[in-house]
């Protein structure tokens, strides 16, 4: 029986964890003739087991092997020997890995020194890893056309590629119905990891400077604390009673905040895809987004207020205009419903179809070809 090893050892509290949880079970269903072994760290074993429960051709294996370590350079190659293919769910492929593999590239952030603080060693290793992927990958999945352009501009193309995008219909998450009204609050929402490129500073500054009617609240949602942070969001929001911060909330709690929020902010300087923008659109919020390329790609055809991510005055005005429209009940409800339908087109089933098709193409190649 054909077998595929799936490397998903990064934190399942991250966006990559959500990606694997929503994609792998569907891919396994698309490829019933393939046996999948999912590698996770012990800390992620419960989440992975729940996500894959009931899928007979997935075996979940916990392994004490952290990402970004020397040990993985040789151990992963040995683990992959009993498999026909390895799927790396992030770009971090060991430089010593020589067996057939496909890889998902979510972004090229590690090569952006002005946006991602990292040591020279980490940046050098990242560049070497991307180059290794370009030379040796049997297939590459990208989450946006922007990410594919950036990779191919720096490292050249690959024989087998696909842009799989991401989905909005998460496991345990019911999509909002564009034909039913929702009760919104005077709430502005920002969902992001505490990273420099997420541009929290301009969002908090713009909210602080904006002239708003009483009752507006700025809600910031962060992932759990074990994800490496490069900024202190709490320090930015200190002494503001109208700014609240939620950390490591459940999917149900997050969905409830989307349902209540009248406005969503997406101020990022850089994104590989930009899932919170899709979630905000699907929740019927007024969406104010930066002009980062992947976000413009995601929002093409939707009704979004676009603002240069470094234009503080532009963000202040966008927040003021959006809040006043909401307060005056002067919102184009039909446009928001169109946004909800637009975002609902991002389906995890489509991501799985693209992934399964690429794997099938790679597995069907004659041995020794690339």
C-alpha positions in Angstrom: 0.0 0.0 0.0 1.3 3.5 -0.9 2.2 5.5 2.2 2.8 9.2 2.9 4.5 10.6 6.0 3.0 14.0 7.1 5.3 16.3 9.1 3.1 18.5 11.3 5.3 19.0 14.4 4.8 22.8 14.6 2.3 24.0 17.2 -1.3 23.2 16.4 -2.3 26.5 18.0 -0.9 28.2 15.0 -2.4 28.8 11.6 -0.5 25.8 10.3 -2.1 23.6 12.9 -5.6 24.7 11.6 -4.4 24.1 8.1 -3.4 20.5 8.8 -6.5 19.7 10.9 -8.8 20.9 8.2 -6.9 19.6 5.2 -5.4 16.2 6.0 -8.6 14.3 6.9 -10.1 15.5 3.6 -7.0 14.6 1.6 -7.0 11.1 3.2 -10.6 10.7 2.1 -9.7 11.7 -1.4 -6.8 9.1 -1.5 -8.3 6.0 0.3 -5.6 3.9 -1.3 -2.9 5.8 0.6 -1.9 5.2 4.2 -0.9 8.4 6.0 1.3 8.7 9.1 0.9 12.0 10.8 3.9 13.1 12.9 3.1 15.5 15.8 4.8 16.5 19.1 3.2 15.0 22.2 1.8 18.4 23.1 -0.3 18.3 19.9 -1.3 14.6 20.1 -4.8 15.2 21.5 -5.7 17.9 18.9 -4.4 15.8 16.1 -6.2 12.7 17.2 -9.5 14.5 17.5 -9.1 16.1 14.0 -8.3 12.7 12.4 -10.8 10.6 14.4 -12.8 8.2 12.2 -10.4 8.5 9.2 -9.1 4.9 8.9 -6.1 5.6 6.7 -4.5 8.1 9.1 -2.2 7.0 11.9 -1.2 9.7 14.3 2.2 9.3 15.9 3.6 11.5 18.7 7.4 12.0 18.5 9.8 13.9 20.7 11.5 15.7 17.9 11.1 19.5 17.8 11.3 21.5 14.7 14.3 23.7 14.0 16.8 21.3 15.6 19.9 19.5 14.5 18.4 16.1 15.4 15.7 16.4 12.7 18.3 16.7 10.0 19.0 13.0 10.1 16.1 11.5 12.0 13.4 12.6 9.6 15.2 11.0 6.7 15.3 7.7 8.6 11.6 8.0 9.6 10.7 8.6 5.9 12.4 5.4 4.7 9.3 3.3 5.0 7.2 5.8 3.1 6.8 6.6 -0.6 6.4 10.3 -0.1 6.7 12.9 2.7 4.5 15.9 3.0 6.1 18.8 4.9 3.2 21.1 6.0 5.6 24.1 6.3 8.7 25.0 4.3 11.1 23.8 7.0 12.5 20.7 5.2 15.8 19.4 6.7 18.7 20.2 4.4 19.9 16.5 4.7 16.5 15.2 3.5 16.9 13.3 0.2 13.7 11.3 -0.1 10.7 12.3 -2.3 8.7 15.1 -0.8 6.0 17.7 -1.3 5.9 20.9 0.7 3.4 23.6 1.5 4.8 27.1 1.5 2.6 29.6 3.4 4.8 32.7 3.1 8.4 33.9 2.6 8.4 36.0 5.8 11.6 34.6 7.1 13.4 36.3 4.2 12.0 39.8 5.0 14.6 41.3 7.4 12.6 44.5 8.0 9.5 42.6 9.0 10.8 39.5 10.8 13.4 39.8 13.5 15.8 36.9 13.3 19.5 36.1 13.7 21.7 36.0 10.7 22.1 32.3 11.2 18.3 31.7 11.2 17.9 33.9 8.1 20.8 32.1 6.3 19.3 28.7 7.2 15.9 29.8 5.9 17.3 30.9 2.6 19.2 27.6 2.3 16.0 25.7 3.1 14.0 27.5 0.5 16.8 26.8 -2.1 16.8 23.1 -1.0 13.0 23.0 -1.6 13.4 24.6 -5.0 16.0 22.0 -6.0 14.6 18.8 -4.6 10.8 19.1 -4.0 8.7 16.8 -6.1 5.8 19.2 -5.7 5.1 22.5 -4.1 1.7 23.8 -2.7 1.3 27.5 -2.3 -1.5 29.2 -0.3 -1.7 32.2 -2.7 -0.6 33.3 -6.1 1.4 36.0 -4.3 3.4 33.4 -2.4 4.1 31.5 -5.5 5.3 34.6 -7.4 7.6 35.5 -4.5 9.1 32.0 -4.3 9.6 31.7 -8.0 11.1 35.1 -8.3 13.7 34.2 -5.7 14.3 30.5 -6.4 12.8 29.6 -9.7 9.9 27.2 -10.6 9.1 23.6 -9.9 7.6 21.0 -12.2 4.6 20.3 -10.1 2.9 23.1 -8.3 -0.6 24.2 -7.2 -2.1 27.2 -5.5 -4.4 25.6 -2.9 -5.4 28.8 -1.0 -7.0 28.2 2.5 -10.6 27.4 3.6 -13.1 29.3 5.7 -15.4 26.3 6.7 -13.3 25.1 9.6 -14.0 21.9 11.5 -16.7 22.7 14.1 -17.3 26.1 12.6 -20.7 26.9 11.1 -20.6 29.5 8.3 -22.7 32.6 8.8 -25.8 32.8 6.6 -25.8 35.9 4.4 -29.6 35.8 4.2 -30.1 36.2 7.9 -29.5 39.3 10.0 -27.0 39.3 12.8 -26.9 41.4 15.9 -23.7 43.4 15.9 -22.0 45.4 18.6 -19.9 48.6 18.5 -16.9 46.3 18.4 -13.7 46.5 16.3 -11.9 43.2 15.9 -8.3 42.3 15.1 -7.1 38.7 15.1 -3.4 38.0 14.8 -0.3 36.6 16.4 1.9 39.1 18.3 4.4 39.6 15.5 6.0 42.7 14.1 4.6 42.3 10.6 1.0 42.2 11.9 1.3 46.0 12.4 -0.4 46.2 15.8 1.2 49.5 16.5 -0.6 51.4 13.8 -3.9 49.7 14.6 -3.8 50.6 18.3 -2.5 54.1 17.5 -5.3 54.7 14.9 -8.0 53.5 17.3 -6.6 55.8 20.0 -6.6 58.8 17.7 -10.0 58.1 16.1 -12.9 60.3 17.2 -15.6 57.7 17.9 -18.9 57.8 19.6 -18.9 56.3 23.2 -19.4 52.6 23.4 -16.9 51.4 20.8 -14.5 48.6 21.9 -11.3 47.4 20.3 -10.9 43.6 20.8 -7.6 42.0 20.0 -7.4 38.2 19.8 -4.0 36.5 20.2 -3.1 32.8 19.9 -1.8 30.9 23.0 1.4 32.1 24.6 3.7 29.3 23.5 4.0 30.8 20.0 7.1 33.0 19.7 6.2 36.7 20.0 8.2 39.7 18.8 6.1 42.5 20.3 4.3 43.1 23.6 0.7 43.8 22.6 -0.4 44.3 26.2 2.1 47.2 26.5 0.6 48.9 23.4 -2.9 48.7 24.9 -2.0 49.5 28.5 -4.3 52.0 30.3 -7.0 51.8 27.7 -10.3 50.6 29.2 -11.8 50.3 25.7 -9.2 47.9 24.4 -9.5 44.3 25.5 -7.2 41.4 24.7 -8.2 37.7 24.5 -5.6 35.0 24.4 -5.9 31.3 23.4 -9.7 31.3 23.1 -11.7 28.5 21.7 -13.0 28.3 18.1 -16.5 28.9 19.5 -15.5 32.0 21.4 -13.7 33.3 18.4 -16.7 32.7 16.1 -18.9 34.6 18.7 -16.6 37.6 18.5 -16.7 37.6 14.7 -20.5 37.4 14.9 -20.6 40.4 17.3 -18.0 42.7 15.7 -19.2 45.4 13.4 -15.7 46.2 12.0 -12.6 44.0 11.3 -9.1 45.4 10.9 -6.4 43.7 9.0 -3.4 46.1 9.1 -0.7 43.6 8.3 2.5 44.7 6.5 2.8 41.2 5.0 0.7 38.0 4.8 1.0 34.8 2.9 -2.8 34.5 2.7 -4.7 36.4 5.4 -7.3 34.1 6.9 -8.8 36.7 9.4 -9.8 38.9 6.5 -11.7 36.0 4.9 -13.3 35.3 8.3 -14.3 38.9 8.8 -15.8 39.1 5.4 -17.8 35.9 5.9 -19.0 37.2 9.3 -20.5 40.3 7.7 -18.2 42.8 9.2 -17.1 46.0 7.6 -13.5 45.1 6.6 -10.6 47.6 6.6 -7.5 46.0 5.2 -4.0 46.9 4.3 -2.9 46.8 0.7 -0.5 43.8 1.3 -0.5 41.9 -2.0 -2.0 38.6 -0.7 -4.8 40.5 1.0 -5.7 42.3 -2.2 -5.7 39.0 -3.9 -8.0 37.4 -1.3 -10.4 40.4 -1.3 -10.6 40.8 -5.1 -14.3 41.2 -5.9 -15.3 42.0 -2.3 -16.2 45.3 -0.7 -13.2 46.2 1.4 -11.7 49.5 2.5 -8.1 49.4 1.4 -5.5 51.4 3.3 -1.7 51.7 3.0 -0.4 49.8 6.0 2.0 52.6 7.0 -0.6 55.5 6.6 -1.7 56.3 10.1 -4.0 59.1 9.0 -5.6 56.8 6.5 -6.3 54.2 9.2 -7.7 56.8 11.5 -10.1 58.0 8.8 -11.1 54.5 7.8 -12.0 53.6 11.4 -13.9 56.9 11.8 -15.8 56.5 8.5 -16.7 52.9 9.2 -17.9 53.5 12.7 -19.9 56.5 11.7 -21.6 54.6 8.9 -22.5 51.9 11.4 -23.7 54.3 14.0 -25.9 56.1 11.4 -27.2 52.8 10.1 -25.9 53.9 6.8 -24.2 50.5 5.9 -24.7 48.8 2.5 -26.2 45.5 3.8 -26.3 44.0 0.4 -22.6 44.6 -0.1 -21.9 42.9 3.3 -24.0 39.9 2.2 -22.0 39.8 -1.1 -18.8 39.7 1.0 -20.2 36.8 3.0 -20.8 34.8 -0.2 -17.4 35.8 -1.6 -15.6 34.5 1.5 -17.7 31.3 1.7 -16.1 30.3 -1.7 -12.8 29.5 0.2 -13.5 25.9 1.1 -11.2 23.4 2.7 -12.6 20.7 0.4 -11.0 22.7 -2.5 -7.7 22.9 -0.7 -7.8 19.1 -0.1 -8.7 18.5 -3.8 -5.7 20.5 -4.9 -3.4 18.8 -2.4 -4.6 15.3 -3.3 -4.3 16.0 -7.0 -0.7 17.1 -6.5 0.2 14.1 -4.4 -1.4 11.8 -6.9 0.6 13.4 -9.7 3.8 13.0 -7.8 3.1 9.4 -6.7 2.2 8.4 -10.2 5.6 9.5 -11.6 8.1 6.8 -12.5 10.7 6.0 -9.8 13.7 8.3 -10.0 12.0 11.1 -11.9 11.5 14.6 -10.4 
